[in-house]
Amino acid sequence: MRAHDFAGVPALSSLPEAELEWLASLCTLESAEVGEAVFEQGRPMDHLRIILSGRLDIIRREAGREGAFVTVLAGEVTGLLPYSRAKTYGGTGRATLPLQAACLHRQHFPEMHAHAPGLLERLIGLMLDRTREFTRYSEQQERLVSLGTMAAGLAHELNNPAAAANRAAQTLLETLQSFDEHSSALLREVIFKTQPESGDPFSPIYDAMTLKAPASALLRSDVEDDLSDYLEEHGVERPWDAAGVLVSGGLSRETLESFSARVRPEQVRNVLAWTARDVEMRLLVGELLESIKRISELVGAMKSYSYMDQAHEKGPTDLHEGLNNTLTILKHKFKKKSIRVVTDYAELPLVPAYGGELNQVWTNLLDNAVAALPEGGSVTVSTSLDPSGQYACVDIADDGPGIPEALQARIFEPFFTTKGVGEGTGLGLDIAQKIVTRRHNGSVQVSSEPGETHFTVRLPLT
């Protein structure tokens, strides 16, 4: 081997020619075809490897399951480093692209002091960087495990009472309907001027009771004002409150006037007040059911988000499910700033992925979008197939102020952040990029200008 063979290795750039020649003279060239094992988990670690071309995936086997642990690309250094205490390989390294690597045996490490001090310094720095990266990865995994444990506890603690509350609310709604039926039978002769030949005389009210207010706020206000005047004319207490309830139930002045025309005059006020209370009870039951549904959705989203009931392995993953779960969990952040969320999903196949880790990517990208947006902004999450048909694409866009062009080249750097002190660590985009590129062999691209910022993630389908 010669010194120029290391031209594509950033860790060795600008080293003195003599040091590179010394290294080249002692290295052996190693080749491996796709799928071939370069080293095996548990075997003695005796070599420093400099990847000249190709790609190496280090697979770690734990508890009878295998999962990708580290991906090493061309131009990177792996294996044993000087002063490392590692004795055996922590995983099995397999070539996932035709591989060529320069290998230096550990017996030559002591000679670096005299022949390649600059190289020794670089490799020690590389070991420190690797330790920090491994620590950060371990912390991510610990957080995922903690999140899964918390989600499991929440699911266990909330599912049973939520199911009981749901059954009680459904029973309450059925009881209320039965109560109205019996009340109709009991009061029809007291309330109405004349008795209908058949059917429930209260049916015009029940049929109109949609429990949905007008969509337009302006129209709702007009209907409430009109209905409030009508209720006040008939002596209903707090007519403005009763009008708001009745309009929320889908009732209007016209409906109540038509119904009241069939009621004995002395009973009109009571019937109107009773109708408002009836609507209010139904609305409260509806709110209760909706709240219980929200609790169940959050527990389910947290469970799916953390993949707590699945092994930490790459498997067929529904990207839309992960995106929706993440949006559900972050919903409070969007609501706090009145941010509108739009989804535009294409039909996608399942993607081989680590679902829990991809959810970290979506969380980091969406959280950054929320932080950048002013009140009332919007976020659009869209998916598509790459024109080649080989990649699934996820695009997260916002209409915020954009990222200055001078900063766009730095946003993926570790610890770089534009947020205030205590608001961000500068690791979110760095972690997202590493998950996508190293763990999934995909890519993350950003394009930004004032009023439009896009983060596009491309993930291979095979």
GICOR-V516335 format. One record per residue. RES is the residue in three letters. PHI is phi in radians with two decimals (none if undefined). PSI is psi in degrees with one decimal (999 if undefined). OMEGA is omega in whole degrees, 0 to 359 (NA if undefined). Layout:
# GICOR-V516335
res:RES phi:PHI psi:PSI omega:OMEGA
res:RES phi:PHI psi:PSI omega:OMEGA
This chain:
# GICOR-V516335
res:MET phi:none psi:156.5 omega:179
res:ARG phi:-2.18 psi:165.9 omega:184
res:ALA phi:-1.05 psi:-35.6 omega:183
res:HIS phi:-1.19 psi:-14.0 omega:177
res:ASP phi:-1.13 psi:-19.4 omega:181
res:PHE phi:-1.69 psi:14.4 omega:185
res:ALA phi:-1.07 psi:-29.4 omega:183
res:GLY phi:-1.66 psi:18.1 omega:183
res:VAL phi:-1.89 psi:104.4 omega:183
res:PRO phi:-0.97 psi:-37.2 omega:183
res:ALA phi:-1.13 psi:-19.1 omega:182
res:LEU phi:-1.90 psi:4.2 omega:184
res:SER phi:-1.13 psi:143.9 omega:176
res:SER phi:1.13 psi:14.3 omega:172
res:LEU phi:-1.28 psi:152.1 omega:178
res:PRO phi:-0.99 psi:143.4 omega:182
res:GLU phi:-1.00 psi:-37.6 omega:182
res:ALA phi:-1.11 psi:-37.7 omega:180
res:GLU phi:-1.20 psi:-40.0 omega:179
res:LEU phi:-1.15 psi:-38.4 omega:179
res:GLU phi:-1.15 psi:-39.5 omega:177
res:TRP phi:-1.05 psi:-45.3 omega:180
res:LEU phi:-1.09 psi:-45.7 omega:182
res:ALA phi:-1.10 psi:-34.9 omega:183
res:SER phi:-1.20 psi:-23.1 omega:183
res:LEU phi:-1.79 psi:-14.3 omega:182
res:CYS phi:-1.40 psi:148.6 omega:170
res:THR phi:-1.91 psi:148.3 omega:181
res:LEU phi:-1.58 psi:127.5 omega:182
res:GLU phi:-2.04 psi:135.7 omega:178
res:SER phi:-2.17 psi:150.2 omega:177
res:ALA phi:-2.63 psi:139.9 omega:176
res:GLU phi:-1.51 psi:166.6 omega:181
res:VAL phi:-1.00 psi:129.0 omega:179
res:GLY phi:1.59 psi:-11.8 omega:182
res:GLU phi:-1.38 psi:138.4 omega:179
res:ALA phi:-1.42 psi:127.8 omega:178
res:VAL phi:-1.56 psi:-37.6 omega:174
res:PHE phi:-2.64 psi:164.3 omega:187
res:GLU phi:-2.17 psi:145.6 omega:180
res:GLN phi:-1.01 psi:134.4 omega:177
res:GLY phi:1.55 psi:-14.5 omega:179
res:ARG phi:-1.40 psi:156.4 omega:181
res:PRO phi:-1.01 psi:138.1 omega:179
res:MET phi:-1.68 psi:108.4 omega:186
res:ASP phi:-2.09 psi:-7.7 omega:188
res:HIS phi:-2.21 psi:144.8 omega:164
res:LEU phi:-1.56 psi:131.8 omega:181
res:ARG phi:-2.08 psi:130.6 omega:175
res:ILE phi:-1.94 psi:112.9 omega:184
res:ILE phi:-1.35 psi:112.1 omega:181
res:LEU phi:-1.49 psi:-35.4 omega:178
res:SER phi:-2.75 psi:157.4 omega:179
res:GLY phi:1.64 psi:-157.5 omega:184
res:ARG phi:-2.68 psi:141.5 omega:183
res:LEU phi:-2.20 psi:124.2 omega:174
res:ASP phi:-1.82 psi:126.8 omega:178
res:ILE phi:-1.70 psi:115.7 omega:185
res:ILE phi:-1.77 psi:127.1 omega:181
res:ARG phi:-1.88 psi:132.9 omega:179
res:ARG phi:-1.87 psi:122.7 omega:179
res:GLU phi:-2.42 psi:137.3 omega:176
res:ALA phi:0.90 psi:37.4 omega:177
res:GLY phi:1.39 psi:4.5 omega:181
res:ARG phi:-2.15 psi:148.8 omega:179
res:GLU phi:-1.91 psi:145.8 omega:176
res:GLY phi:-2.69 psi:146.2 omega:178
res:ALA phi:-1.09 psi:132.5 omega:184
res:PHE phi:-1.89 psi:-49.8 omega:181
res:VAL phi:-2.48 psi:142.8 omega:172
res:THR phi:-1.98 psi:130.0 omega:180
res:VAL phi:-2.01 psi:123.9 omega:184
res:LEU phi:-1.80 psi:169.1 omega:178
res:ALA phi:-1.01 psi:136.8 omega:181
res:GLY phi:1.62 psi:-1.3 omega:181
res:GLU phi:-1.89 psi:163.3 omega:183
res:VAL phi:-2.00 psi:137.4 omega:179
res:THR phi:-2.48 psi:-179.4 omega:180
res:GLY phi:1.48 psi:-154.8 omega:185
res:LEU phi:-1.30 psi:138.5 omega:177
res:LEU phi:-2.10 psi:153.7 omega:179
res:PRO phi:-0.97 psi:138.1 omega:179
res:TYR phi:1.26 psi:4.2 omega:177
res:SER phi:-1.27 psi:143.6 omega:179
res:ARG phi:-1.58 psi:-0.2 omega:182
res:ALA phi:-1.12 psi:136.0 omega:180
res:LYS phi:-1.92 psi:-35.1 omega:183
res:THR phi:-2.27 psi:161.8 omega:178
res:TYR phi:-1.27 psi:135.1 omega:179
res:GLY phi:-1.44 psi:-4.9 omega:179
res:GLY phi:-2.85 psi:173.6 omega:179
res:THR phi:-1.69 psi:125.8 omega:181
res:GLY phi:-1.64 psi:120.3 omega:179
res:ARG phi:-2.11 psi:138.9 omega:177
res:ALA phi:-1.27 psi:126.3 omega:175
res:THR phi:-1.88 psi:-4.8 omega:165
res:LEU phi:-2.45 psi:152.9 omega:180
res:PRO phi:-0.87 psi:126.0 omega:194
res:LEU phi:-1.99 psi:140.4 omega:168
res:GLN phi:-2.31 psi:132.0 omega:183
res:ALA phi:-2.46 psi:145.6 omega:173
res:ALA phi:-1.63 psi:127.3 omega:185
res:CYS phi:-2.01 psi:130.1 omega:177
res:LEU phi:-2.06 psi:122.0 omega:181
res:HIS phi:-1.28 psi:148.5 omega:184
res:ARG phi:-1.08 psi:-20.4 omega:181
res:GLN phi:-1.12 psi:-19.3 omega:181
res:HIS phi:-1.61 psi:-5.9 omega:183
res:PHE phi:-1.03 psi:-43.7 omega:181
res:PRO phi:-1.04 psi:-27.1 omega:182
res:GLU phi:-1.25 psi:-17.6 omega:183
res:MET phi:-1.07 psi:-32.5 omega:181
res:HIS phi:-0.96 psi:-41.3 omega:185
res:ALA phi:-1.58 psi:-38.6 omega:189
res:HIS phi:-1.72 psi:-24.4 omega:184
res:ALA phi:-2.60 psi:63.1 omega:181
res:PRO phi:-1.09 psi:-34.0 omega:178
res:GLY phi:-1.14 psi:-41.7 omega:177
res:LEU phi:-1.10 psi:-42.5 omega:180
res:LEU phi:-1.05 psi:-43.8 omega:179
res:GLU phi:-1.08 psi:-42.4 omega:180
res:ARG phi:-1.09 psi:-44.2 omega:184
res:LEU phi:-1.20 psi:-35.3 omega:176
res:ILE phi:-1.14 psi:-42.4 omega:176
res:GLY phi:-1.06 psi:-39.4 omega:179
res:LEU phi:-1.11 psi:-38.8 omega:179
res:MET phi:-1.11 psi:-40.8 omega:178
res:LEU phi:-1.13 psi:-42.0 omega:178
res:ASP phi:-1.09 psi:-41.7 omega:180
res:ARG phi:-1.11 psi:-39.6 omega:179
res:THR phi:-1.10 psi:-43.3 omega:179
res:ARG phi:-1.11 psi:-42.3 omega:181
res:GLU phi:-1.16 psi:-41.2 omega:179
res:PHE phi:-1.11 psi:-40.7 omega:179
res:THR phi:-1.09 psi:-42.7 omega:180
res:ARG phi:-1.13 psi:-41.2 omega:178
res:TYR phi:-1.11 psi:-43.6 omega:179
res:SER phi:-1.07 psi:-39.2 omega:179
res:GLU phi:-1.13 psi:-38.7 omega:177
res:GLN phi:-1.05 psi:-46.3 omega:182
res:GLN phi:-1.12 psi:-39.3 omega:178
res:GLU phi:-1.11 psi:-38.8 omega:179
res:ARG phi:-1.14 psi:-39.5 omega:178
res:LEU phi:-1.12 psi:-41.5 omega:178
res:VAL phi:-1.11 psi:-43.7 omega:179
res:SER phi:-1.09 psi:-41.6 omega:179
res:LEU phi:-1.10 psi:-41.7 omega:179
res:GLY phi:-1.12 psi:-41.3 omega:179
res:THR phi:-1.12 psi:-43.2 omega:179
res:MET phi:-1.12 psi:-42.1 omega:180
res:ALA phi:-1.12 psi:-38.5 omega:178
res:ALA phi:-1.10 psi:-43.0 omega:178
res:GLY phi:-1.12 psi:-43.1 omega:179
res:LEU phi:-1.09 psi:-44.3 omega:181
res:ALA phi:-1.05 psi:-43.1 omega:181
res:HIS phi:-1.17 psi:-44.1 omega:185
res:GLU phi:-1.32 psi:-31.2 omega:186
res:LEU phi:-1.69 psi:-28.4 omega:185
res:ASN phi:-1.07 psi:-46.0 omega:182
res:ASN phi:-1.13 psi:-52.0 omega:178
res:PRO phi:-1.13 psi:-32.6 omega:178
res:ALA phi:-1.15 psi:-41.0 omega:178
res:ALA phi:-1.13 psi:-40.2 omega:179
res:ALA phi:-1.14 psi:-41.9 omega:179
res:ALA phi:-1.14 psi:-37.2 omega:178
res:ASN phi:-1.13 psi:-43.4 omega:178
res:ARG phi:-1.11 psi:-40.7 omega:180
res:ALA phi:-1.13 psi:-41.4 omega:180
res:ALA phi:-1.16 psi:-41.1 omega:178
res:GLN phi:-1.11 psi:-41.7 omega:178
res:THR phi:-1.13 psi:-39.1 omega:178
res:LEU phi:-1.08 psi:-41.4 omega:179
res:LEU phi:-1.13 psi:-43.2 omega:178
res:GLU phi:-1.13 psi:-39.4 omega:179
res:THR phi:-1.13 psi:-40.1 omega:179
res:LEU phi:-1.10 psi:-42.2 omega:178
res:GLN phi:-1.12 psi:-41.6 omega:178
res:SER phi:-1.14 psi:-38.9 omega:178
res:PHE phi:-1.07 psi:-42.8 omega:179
res:ASP phi:-1.11 psi:-39.1 omega:179
res:GLU phi:-1.11 psi:-45.3 omega:179
res:HIS phi:-1.19 psi:-36.5 omega:178
res:SER phi:-1.11 psi:-40.4 omega:179
res:SER phi:-1.04 psi:-46.4 omega:181
res:ALA phi:-1.12 psi:-35.8 omega:183
res:LEU phi:-1.32 psi:-36.4 omega:190
res:LEU phi:-1.80 psi:-8.1 omega:187
res:ARG phi:-1.01 psi:-37.5 omega:182
res:GLU phi:-1.35 psi:-20.3 omega:181
res:VAL phi:-1.52 psi:-32.7 omega:190
res:ILE phi:-1.62 psi:-41.4 omega:190
res:PHE phi:-1.59 psi:149.9 omega:179
res:LYS phi:-1.17 psi:-46.5 omega:179
res:THR phi:-2.33 psi:154.3 omega:183
res:GLN phi:-1.69 psi:132.2 omega:177
res:PRO phi:-1.18 psi:151.9 omega:181
res:GLU phi:-1.15 psi:-32.9 omega:181
res:SER phi:-2.68 psi:163.5 omega:176
res:GLY phi:1.48 psi:171.3 omega:180
res:ASP phi:-1.50 psi:121.5 omega:181
res:PRO phi:-1.15 psi:-18.1 omega:178
res:PHE phi:-1.51 psi:-2.4 omega:185
res:SER phi:-1.01 psi:-34.4 omega:177
res:PRO phi:-1.01 psi:-36.0 omega:178
res:ILE phi:-1.25 psi:-47.7 omega:182
res:TYR phi:-1.12 psi:-37.2 omega:179
res:ASP phi:-1.15 psi:-35.3 omega:181
res:ALA phi:-1.45 psi:-13.1 omega:184
res:MET phi:-1.39 psi:80.1 omega:182
res:THR phi:-1.44 psi:-15.2 omega:184
res:LEU phi:1.06 psi:30.0 omega:176
res:LYS phi:-2.32 psi:125.7 omega:179
res:ALA phi:-1.44 psi:162.1 omega:175
res:PRO phi:-0.98 psi:141.9 omega:183
res:ALA phi:-1.16 psi:-35.0 omega:182
res:SER phi:-1.43 psi:127.3 omega:178
res:ALA phi:-1.11 psi:-36.5 omega:180
res:LEU phi:-1.17 psi:-44.0 omega:179
res:LEU phi:-1.12 psi:-41.0 omega:179
res:ARG phi:-1.05 psi:-43.6 omega:181
res:SER phi:-1.07 psi:-42.4 omega:179
res:ASP phi:-1.12 psi:-43.0 omega:181
res:VAL phi:-1.14 psi:-39.8 omega:180
res:GLU phi:-1.13 psi:-43.9 omega:180
res:ASP phi:-1.08 psi:-44.4 omega:181
res:ASP phi:-1.12 psi:-43.4 omega:182
res:LEU phi:-1.23 psi:-35.1 omega:179
res:SER phi:-1.09 psi:-40.9 omega:178
res:ASP phi:-1.08 psi:-42.9 omega:181
res:TYR phi:-1.11 psi:-44.0 omega:180
res:LEU phi:-1.15 psi:-38.7 omega:180
res:GLU phi:-1.13 psi:-37.9 omega:178
res:GLU phi:-1.05 psi:-30.0 omega:183
res:HIS phi:-1.76 psi:13.0 omega:172
res:GLY phi:1.33 psi:19.3 omega:178
res:VAL phi:-1.26 psi:131.2 omega:180
res:GLU phi:-1.18 psi:143.3 omega:181
res:ARG phi:0.80 psi:61.9 omega:186
res:PRO phi:-1.08 psi:-31.2 omega:181
res:TRP phi:-1.18 psi:-38.0 omega:177
res:ASP phi:-1.19 psi:-45.1 omega:180
res:ALA phi:-1.10 psi:-37.4 omega:180
res:ALA phi:-1.10 psi:-42.0 omega:179
res:GLY phi:-1.07 psi:-40.7 omega:179
res:VAL phi:-1.14 psi:-47.2 omega:182
res:LEU phi:-1.10 psi:-40.4 omega:179
res:VAL phi:-1.17 psi:-37.5 omega:176
res:SER phi:-1.09 psi:-28.0 omega:178
res:GLY phi:-1.45 psi:-3.2 omega:178
res:GLY phi:1.62 psi:9.1 omega:183
res:LEU phi:-1.66 psi:149.1 omega:181
res:SER phi:-2.21 psi:171.1 omega:179
res:ARG phi:-1.06 psi:-41.3 omega:182
res:GLU phi:-1.05 psi:-44.1 omega:180
res:THR phi:-1.08 psi:-45.5 omega:183
res:LEU phi:-1.23 psi:-36.5 omega:177
res:GLU phi:-1.10 psi:-44.8 omega:180
res:SER phi:-1.10 psi:-41.1 omega:180
res:PHE phi:-1.22 psi:-42.6 omega:183
res:SER phi:-1.15 psi:-24.3 omega:180
res:ALA phi:-1.11 psi:-20.7 omega:181
res:ARG phi:-1.67 psi:-2.2 omega:184
res:VAL phi:-1.73 psi:145.7 omega:176
res:ARG phi:-1.01 psi:137.1 omega:185
res:PRO phi:-0.94 psi:-39.0 omega:182
res:GLU phi:-1.25 psi:-11.8 omega:182
res:GLN phi:-1.85 psi:-3.4 omega:185
res:VAL phi:-1.06 psi:-45.6 omega:182
res:ARG phi:-1.06 psi:-44.2 omega:181
res:ASN phi:-1.12 psi:-40.4 omega:181
res:VAL phi:-1.14 psi:-42.0 omega:180
res:LEU phi:-1.13 psi:-43.4 omega:179
res:ALA phi:-1.14 psi:-41.1 omega:179
res:TRP phi:-1.09 psi:-41.9 omega:180
res:THR phi:-1.09 psi:-41.7 omega:179
res:ALA phi:-1.08 psi:-42.3 omega:180
res:ARG phi:-1.20 psi:-36.9 omega:179
res:ASP phi:-1.09 psi:-46.1 omega:178
res:VAL phi:-1.08 psi:-42.7 omega:182
res:GLU phi:-1.08 psi:-41.3 omega:178
res:MET phi:-1.11 psi:-40.5 omega:179
res:ARG phi:-1.16 psi:-39.0 omega:178
res:LEU phi:-1.13 psi:-40.2 omega:179
res:LEU phi:-1.12 psi:-40.7 omega:176
res:VAL phi:-1.09 psi:-40.0 omega:178
res:GLY phi:-1.09 psi:-42.3 omega:178
res:GLU phi:-1.11 psi:-39.9 omega:179
res:LEU phi:-1.09 psi:-46.3 omega:179
res:LEU phi:-1.11 psi:-39.7 omega:180
res:GLU phi:-1.16 psi:-39.0 omega:179
res:SER phi:-1.15 psi:-41.6 omega:178
res:ILE phi:-1.12 psi:-40.8 omega:178
res:LYS phi:-1.08 psi:-39.6 omega:180
res:ARG phi:-1.13 psi:-41.8 omega:178
res:ILE phi:-1.05 psi:-46.6 omega:180
res:SER phi:-1.09 psi:-40.1 omega:179
res:GLU phi:-1.13 psi:-42.0 omega:180
res:LEU phi:-1.14 psi:-42.5 omega:179
res:VAL phi:-1.11 psi:-44.8 omega:179
res:GLY phi:-1.11 psi:-40.8 omega:179
res:ALA phi:-1.15 psi:-41.6 omega:179
res:MET phi:-1.11 psi:-40.5 omega:179
res:LYS phi:-1.12 psi:-46.6 omega:181
res:SER phi:-1.23 psi:-37.9 omega:182
res:TYR phi:-1.03 psi:-43.2 omega:184
res:SER phi:-1.51 psi:-7.4 omega:183
res:TYR phi:0.88 psi:41.2 omega:187
res:MET phi:-1.14 psi:-25.5 omega:183
res:ASP phi:-1.79 psi:17.6 omega:180
res:GLN phi:-2.24 psi:151.7 omega:177
res:ALA phi:-1.17 psi:151.0 omega:180
res:HIS phi:-1.41 psi:71.8 omega:181
res:GLU phi:-2.31 psi:156.9 omega:176
res:LYS phi:-1.27 psi:131.6 omega:181
res:GLY phi:-2.71 psi:171.5 omega:180
res:PRO phi:-1.00 psi:123.3 omega:188
res:THR phi:-2.21 psi:132.7 omega:175
res:ASP phi:-1.52 psi:106.2 omega:182
res:LEU phi:-1.09 psi:-37.0 omega:182
res:HIS phi:-1.15 psi:-37.8 omega:178
res:GLU phi:-1.10 psi:-44.4 omega:179
res:GLY phi:-1.11 psi:-42.3 omega:178
res:LEU phi:-1.11 psi:-44.2 omega:181
res:ASN phi:-1.14 psi:-40.5 omega:177
res:ASN phi:-1.09 psi:-41.4 omega:179
res:THR phi:-1.14 psi:-41.8 omega:178
res:LEU phi:-1.09 psi:-38.0 omega:178
res:THR phi:-1.10 psi:-44.5 omega:182
res:ILE phi:-1.19 psi:-34.0 omega:181
res:LEU phi:-1.59 psi:5.6 omega:186
res:LYS phi:-0.97 psi:-36.6 omega:182
res:HIS phi:-1.12 psi:-31.9 omega:179
res:LYS phi:-1.23 psi:-41.0 omega:177
res:PHE phi:-1.12 psi:-42.3 omega:183
res:LYS phi:-1.14 psi:-37.7 omega:183
res:LYS phi:-1.07 psi:-34.6 omega:181
res:LYS phi:-1.87 psi:14.1 omega:179
res:SER phi:0.94 psi:41.4 omega:181
res:ILE phi:-1.52 psi:131.0 omega:179
res:ARG phi:-1.52 psi:132.4 omega:180
res:VAL phi:-1.97 psi:126.9 omega:179
res:VAL phi:-2.07 psi:132.1 omega:176
res:THR phi:-2.01 psi:138.2 omega:180
res:ASP phi:-2.41 psi:91.5 omega:187
res:TYR phi:-1.76 psi:134.2 omega:172
res:ALA phi:-1.60 psi:169.3 omega:177
res:GLU phi:-1.36 psi:119.4 omega:183
res:LEU phi:-2.16 psi:146.9 omega:171
res:PRO phi:-1.34 psi:169.6 omega:174
res:LEU phi:-1.18 psi:143.0 omega:184
res:VAL phi:-1.94 psi:132.6 omega:176
res:PRO phi:-1.20 psi:115.0 omega:188
res:ALA phi:-2.80 psi:165.8 omega:168
res:TYR phi:-1.60 psi:99.2 omega:189
res:GLY phi:-1.02 psi:-43.6 omega:181
res:GLY phi:-1.09 psi:-38.4 omega:180
res:GLU phi:-1.24 psi:-38.5 omega:176
res:LEU phi:-1.09 psi:-34.8 omega:178
res:ASN phi:-1.12 psi:-30.1 omega:173
res:GLN phi:-1.12 psi:-39.0 omega:179
res:VAL phi:-1.08 psi:-49.8 omega:181
res:TRP phi:-1.07 psi:-38.6 omega:180
res:THR phi:-1.09 psi:-46.8 omega:182
res:ASN phi:-1.12 psi:-43.0 omega:181
res:LEU phi:-1.19 psi:-42.8 omega:180
res:LEU phi:-1.22 psi:-37.8 omega:179
res:ASP phi:-1.12 psi:-39.6 omega:176
res:ASN phi:-1.12 psi:-38.9 omega:179
res:ALA phi:-1.10 psi:-43.9 omega:179
res:VAL phi:-1.07 psi:-43.2 omega:181
res:ALA phi:-1.11 psi:-32.6 omega:183
res:ALA phi:-1.43 psi:-20.9 omega:187
res:LEU phi:-1.48 psi:145.5 omega:171
res:PRO phi:-1.43 psi:175.9 omega:175
res:GLU phi:-0.97 psi:135.2 omega:176
res:GLY phi:1.39 psi:10.7 omega:178
res:GLY phi:-1.29 psi:-174.9 omega:181
res:SER phi:-2.46 psi:149.4 omega:177
res:VAL phi:-2.18 psi:135.1 omega:177
res:THR phi:-2.08 psi:125.4 omega:178
res:VAL phi:-1.96 psi:116.4 omega:183
res:SER phi:-2.27 psi:154.0 omega:177
res:THR phi:-2.26 psi:155.9 omega:180
res:SER phi:-2.84 psi:168.6 omega:172
res:LEU phi:-1.69 psi:138.3 omega:174
res:ASP phi:-1.05 psi:145.5 omega:180
res:PRO phi:-0.91 psi:-28.3 omega:179
res:SER phi:-1.30 psi:-15.6 omega:183
res:GLY phi:1.34 psi:7.9 omega:183
res:GLN phi:-1.78 psi:-10.0 omega:185
res:TYR phi:-2.34 psi:145.2 omega:169
res:ALA phi:-1.68 psi:137.1 omega:183
res:CYS phi:-2.04 psi:135.3 omega:175
res:VAL phi:-2.11 psi:123.1 omega:182
res:ASP phi:-2.03 psi:123.8 omega:177
res:ILE phi:-2.01 psi:113.2 omega:186
res:ALA phi:-2.11 psi:147.9 omega:174
res:ASP phi:-2.38 psi:159.6 omega:181
res:ASP phi:-1.84 psi:36.2 omega:179
res:GLY phi:-1.40 psi:-166.2 omega:186
res:PRO phi:-1.24 psi:-13.3 omega:179
res:GLY phi:1.57 psi:170.0 omega:179
res:ILE phi:-1.83 psi:124.3 omega:178
res:PRO phi:-0.92 psi:140.9 omega:184
res:GLU phi:-1.00 psi:-35.4 omega:182
res:ALA phi:-1.16 psi:-21.9 omega:183
res:LEU phi:-1.71 psi:-15.3 omega:186
res:GLN phi:-1.06 psi:-32.0 omega:181
res:ALA phi:-1.31 psi:-11.4 omega:186
res:ARG phi:-1.94 psi:-7.2 omega:190
res:ILE phi:-1.14 psi:-20.9 omega:180
res:PHE phi:-1.62 psi:2.2 omega:178
res:GLU phi:-1.26 psi:139.4 omega:176
res:PRO phi:-1.04 psi:137.0 omega:175
res:PHE phi:1.24 psi:4.0 omega:175
res:PHE phi:-1.52 psi:126.1 omega:180
res:THR phi:-2.56 psi:148.1 omega:175
res:THR phi:-1.78 psi:0.8 omega:179
res:LYS phi:-1.40 psi:163.1 omega:180
res:GLY phi:-1.22 psi:167.4 omega:179
res:VAL phi:-1.03 psi:130.4 omega:179
res:GLY phi:1.49 psi:-4.4 omega:182
res:GLU phi:-1.73 psi:-18.9 omega:181
res:GLY phi:-2.81 psi:152.4 omega:181
res:THR phi:-1.68 psi:-16.2 omega:185
res:GLY phi:1.39 psi:13.4 omega:181
res:LEU phi:-1.86 psi:-12.6 omega:186
res:GLY phi:-1.01 psi:-51.7 omega:182
res:LEU phi:-1.29 psi:-32.2 omega:176
res:ASP phi:-1.08 psi:-46.2 omega:179
res:ILE phi:-1.12 psi:-44.5 omega:181
res:ALA phi:-1.03 psi:-45.1 omega:181
res:GLN phi:-1.13 psi:-41.7 omega:181
res:LYS phi:-1.17 psi:-38.7 omega:178
res:ILE phi:-1.08 psi:-43.5 omega:183
res:VAL phi:-1.27 psi:-46.5 omega:187
res:THR phi:-1.41 psi:-46.3 omega:186
res:ARG phi:-1.49 psi:-37.7 omega:184
res:ARG phi:-1.52 psi:-24.1 omega:185
res:HIS phi:-2.21 psi:1.4 omega:179
res:ASN phi:0.99 psi:33.6 omega:179
res:GLY phi:-1.88 psi:-156.8 omega:181
res:SER phi:-2.59 psi:154.4 omega:174
res:VAL phi:-2.20 psi:125.8 omega:179
res:GLN phi:-2.17 psi:149.7 omega:179
res:VAL phi:-2.22 psi:139.4 omega:170
res:SER phi:-2.37 psi:136.1 omega:187
res:SER phi:-2.63 psi:141.1 omega:171
res:GLU phi:-2.66 psi:162.8 omega:181
res:PRO phi:-0.94 psi:124.0 omega:179
res:GLY phi:1.61 psi:-2.6 omega:182
res:GLU phi:-2.83 psi:113.0 omega:176
res:THR phi:-2.21 psi:131.0 omega:180
res:HIS phi:-2.13 psi:130.1 omega:165
res:PHE phi:-1.94 psi:119.3 omega:184
res:THR phi:-2.02 psi:122.5 omega:179
res:VAL phi:-1.86 psi:127.0 omega:177
res:ARG phi:-1.97 psi:127.7 omega:183
res:LEU phi:-2.18 psi:130.1 omega:181
res:PRO phi:-1.18 psi:143.4 omega:180
res:LEU phi:-1.46 psi:-13.0 omega:178
res:THR phi:-2.30 psi:999 omega:NA
